[in-house]
Amino acid sequence: MSIQVILASMLERELAARGVQSLGHSDCMEIVENLLGRLKELDRELAARTIEQR
């Protein structure tokens, strides 16, 4: 099981606990993939800043 599937399932449960029933598993997968992509981009930006500051 991939980390994306695990995170999407966690997101589904959290949303359901808050009464959000309109998003399906594929929606949650897409949200997780977008978030992971944004985190990777942020990580690259922070690494570049660290290198520039040396």
DRENMARVO-352877 format. One record per atom (N, C-alpha, C, O): atom name; x, y, z; residue in one letter. Coordinates in Angstrom, 3 decimals. Each point is the difference from the previous one (the first is absolute). Layout:
- CA|X|Y|Z|A;
...
This chain:
- N|0.850|-1.174|0.000|M;
- CA|-0.850|1.174|0.000|M;
- C|0.900|1.242|0.000|M;
- O|0.929|0.106|0.800|M;
- N|-1.214|0.807|-1.689|S;
- CA|0.843|1.190|-0.122|S;
- C|-0.385|1.047|1.051|S;
- O|-1.087|-0.031|0.577|S;
- N|2.002|0.936|-0.360|I;
- CA|-0.247|1.070|0.971|I;
- C|-1.170|0.863|-0.456|I;
- O|-0.759|0.501|0.830|I;
- N|0.605|-0.320|-2.149|Q;
- CA|-1.118|0.797|-0.515|Q;
- C|-1.335|-0.643|0.370|Q;
- O|-0.933|0.694|0.404|Q;
- N|0.838|-2.004|-0.539|V;
- CA|-1.243|-0.709|0.325|V;
- C|-0.301|0.121|1.489|V;
- O|-1.143|0.223|0.398|V;
- N|2.177|-0.371|0.414|I;
- CA|-0.179|0.107|1.452|I;
- C|-0.463|1.403|0.374|I;
- O|-0.948|0.158|0.769|I;
- N|1.614|0.860|-1.310|L;
- CA|-0.372|1.381|0.310|L;
- C|-1.393|0.334|-0.519|L;
- O|-0.754|0.701|0.674|L;
- N|0.403|-1.186|-1.850|A;
- CA|-1.340|0.249|-0.538|A;
- C|-1.066|-0.626|0.890|A;
- O|-1.046|0.604|0.235|A;
- N|1.303|-1.798|0.257|S;
- CA|-0.952|-0.659|0.899|S;
- C|-0.134|0.780|1.313|S;
- O|-1.100|0.155|0.531|S;
- N|2.220|0.326|-0.022|M;
- CA|-0.030|0.808|1.222|M;
- C|-0.790|1.284|-0.233|M;
- O|-0.801|0.406|0.842|M;
- N|1.030|0.230|-1.992|L;
- CA|-0.719|1.231|-0.336|L;
- C|-1.497|-0.270|-0.106|L;
- O|-0.809|0.777|0.507|L;
- N|0.438|-1.872|-1.162|E;
- CA|-1.419|-0.367|-0.102|E;
- C|-0.644|-0.135|1.373|E;
- O|-1.092|0.518|0.232|E;
- N|1.770|-1.215|0.677|R;
- CA|-0.540|-0.209|1.351|R;
- C|-0.124|1.320|0.754|R;
- O|-0.995|0.242|0.682|R;
- N|2.012|0.611|-0.809|E;
- CA|-0.046|1.298|0.690|E;
- C|-1.139|0.863|-0.534|E;
- O|-0.709|0.645|0.773|E;
- N|0.535|-0.632|-2.090|L;
- CA|-1.082|0.786|-0.585|L;
- C|-1.358|-0.548|0.420|L;
- O|-0.903|0.765|0.338|L;
- N|0.757|-2.092|-0.357|A;
- CA|-1.265|-0.619|0.400|A;
- C|-0.324|0.310|1.458|A;
- O|-1.161|0.211|0.350|A;
- N|2.183|-0.184|0.495|A;
- CA|-0.207|0.308|1.413|A;
- C|-0.499|1.426|0.194|A;
- O|-0.613|0.333|1.014|A;
- N|0.894|0.503|-2.016|R;
- CA|-0.438|1.403|0.068|R;
- C|-1.246|0.244|-0.851|R;
- O|-0.401|1.144|-0.216|R;
- N|-0.200|-2.223|-0.258|G;
- CA|-1.257|0.118|-0.733|G;
- C|0.128|0.212|-1.496|G;
- O|-1.004|0.227|-0.675|G;
- N|2.212|-0.297|0.142|V;
- CA|0.194|0.179|-1.445|V;
- C|-0.158|-1.357|-0.673|V;
- O|0.833|-0.889|0.179|V;
- N|-1.895|0.735|-0.947|Q;
- CA|-0.273|-1.270|-0.667|Q;
- C|0.079|0.121|-1.519|Q;
- O|-0.169|-0.993|-0.708|Q;
- N|0.425|2.199|0.201|S;
- CA|-0.082|0.241|-1.440|S;
- C|1.271|-0.367|-0.760|S;
- O|-0.011|-0.027|-1.231|S;
- N|1.095|-0.253|1.930|L;
- CA|1.245|-0.361|-0.673|L;
- C|0.213|-1.502|0.062|L;
- O|-0.100|-0.612|1.063|L;
- N|0.390|0.035|-2.198|G;
- CA|0.265|-1.427|-0.056|G;
- C|1.482|-0.301|0.124|G;
- O|0.821|0.903|0.161|G;
- N|-0.491|-2.183|-0.237|H;
- CA|1.396|-0.421|0.134|H;
- C|0.875|0.611|-1.091|H;
- O|1.129|0.407|0.276|H;
- N|-1.625|-0.337|-1.502|S;
- CA|0.815|0.568|-1.084|S;
- C|0.274|1.482|0.240|S;
- O|1.083|0.490|-0.323|S;
- N|-2.055|0.227|0.886|D;
- CA|0.216|1.410|0.355|D;
- C|1.089|0.124|1.056|D;
- O|0.882|0.853|-0.093|D;
- N|-0.960|-1.719|1.098|C;
- CA|0.998|0.027|1.073|C;
- C|1.381|-0.356|-0.535|C;
- O|0.997|0.592|0.414|C;
- N|-0.932|-1.552|-1.327|M;
- CA|1.287|-0.360|-0.617|M;
- C|0.586|1.202|-0.738|M;
- O|1.196|0.273|0.108|M;
- N|-2.022|0.436|-0.845|E;
- CA|0.473|1.170|-0.742|E;
- C|0.494|1.091|0.941|E;
- O|1.032|0.620|-0.254|E;
- N|-1.761|-0.386|1.333|I;
- CA|0.412|1.002|0.990|I;
- C|1.347|-0.383|0.600|I;
- O|0.889|0.844|0.116|I;
- N|-0.733|-2.101|0.262|V;
- CA|1.257|-0.471|0.590|V;
- C|1.145|0.136|-1.000|V;
- O|1.082|0.460|0.364|V;
- N|-1.301|-0.851|-1.610|E;
- CA|1.051|0.120|-1.009|E;
- C|0.415|1.453|-0.183|E;
- O|1.188|0.294|-0.126|E;
- N|-2.164|0.622|0.109|N;
- CA|0.315|1.429|-0.126|N;
- C|0.789|0.497|1.209|N;
- O|0.978|0.732|-0.150|N;
- N|-1.403|-1.130|1.339|L;
- CA|0.709|0.421|1.214|L;
- C|1.432|-0.532|0.027|L;
- O|0.928|0.731|0.346|L;
- N|-0.748|-1.994|-0.708|L;
- CA|1.356|-0.570|-0.016|L;
- C|0.876|0.709|-1.024|L;
- O|1.181|0.238|0.253|L;
- N|-1.744|0.100|-1.400|G;
- CA|0.754|0.751|-1.004|G;
- C|0.411|1.365|0.512|G;
- O|1.126|0.445|-0.227|G;
- N|-2.044|0.225|0.923|R;
- CA|0.312|1.310|0.562|R;
- C|1.051|-0.105|1.092|R;
- O|0.862|0.872|0.112|R;
- N|-0.920|-1.932|0.702|L;
- CA|1.006|-0.202|1.038|L;
- C|1.382|-0.255|-0.603|L;
- O|1.002|0.500|0.510|L;
- N|-0.946|-1.277|-1.595|K;
- CA|1.278|-0.249|-0.675|K;
- C|0.580|1.297|-0.546|K;
- O|1.201|0.246|0.110|K;
- N|-2.058|0.583|-0.700|E;
- CA|0.449|1.283|-0.531|E;
- C|0.510|0.903|1.117|E;
- O|1.039|0.645|-0.147|E;
- N|-1.759|-0.597|1.257|L;
- CA|0.429|0.800|1.146|L;
- C|1.330|-0.501|0.540|L;
- O|0.871|0.799|0.346|L;
- N|-0.706|-2.111|-0.272|D;
- CA|1.249|-0.582|0.475|D;
- C|1.165|0.417|-0.900|D;
- O|1.075|0.342|0.491|D;
- N|-1.290|-0.371|-1.806|R;
- CA|1.059|0.437|-0.934|R;
- C|0.335|1.474|0.189|R;
- O|1.170|0.385|-0.010|R;
- N|-2.206|0.439|0.184|E;
- CA|0.221|1.436|0.199|E;
- C|0.779|0.264|1.286|E;
- O|0.913|0.825|0.017|E;
- N|-1.270|-1.519|1.049|L;
- CA|0.702|0.177|1.272|L;
- C|1.446|-0.481|-0.091|L;
- O|0.902|0.616|0.568|L;
- N|-0.689|-1.706|-1.278|A;
- CA|1.366|-0.499|-0.183|A;
- C|0.831|0.993|-0.799|A;
- O|1.171|0.218|0.309|A;
- N|-1.760|0.382|-1.326|A;
- CA|0.706|1.001|-0.808|A;
- C|0.342|1.227|0.840|A;
- O|1.091|0.555|-0.132|A;
- N|-1.992|-0.136|0.976|R;
- CA|0.267|1.149|0.880|R;
- C|1.144|-0.317|0.957|R;
- O|0.853|0.853|0.250|R;
- N|-0.828|-2.053|0.277|T;
- CA|1.049|-0.397|0.925|T;
- C|1.347|0.046|-0.690|T;
- O|0.978|0.470|0.581|T;
- N|-0.913|-0.951|-1.817|I;
- CA|1.249|0.008|-0.758|I;
- C|0.439|1.434|-0.278|I;
- O|1.186|0.320|0.087|I;
- N|-2.150|0.547|-0.422|E;
- CA|0.321|1.398|-0.301|E;
- C|0.521|0.735|1.219|E;
- O|0.808|0.918|-0.137|E;
- N|-1.247|-1.295|1.316|Q;
- CA|0.394|0.698|1.218|Q;
- C|1.384|-0.405|0.497|Q;
- O|0.544|0.628|0.908|Q;
- N|0.017|-1.660|-1.491|R;
- CA|1.328|-0.456|0.458|R;
- C|1.091|0.843|-0.567|R;
- O|1.175|-0.240|0.279|R;
